[in-house]
């Protein structure tokens, strides 16, 4: 399998996941207090919205790579 096909499949899968879940969320931990053996941490949840158009562009780009990736020019 060529690298172009692998990239095309990755783009299609990532694009489909972006269309299915329009928000990427992650959690960070910050140390608030550190007094010897006592530590207090705070968890912050962050949400990053992803526009659906980016998922659509990734899927279309992956499909375009699949179609044009098999062609070889002389």
Beta strands, then each sheet from edge to edge (+ up, - down):
strand 1: 23-35
strand 2: 38-49
sheet 1: 1+ 2-
end
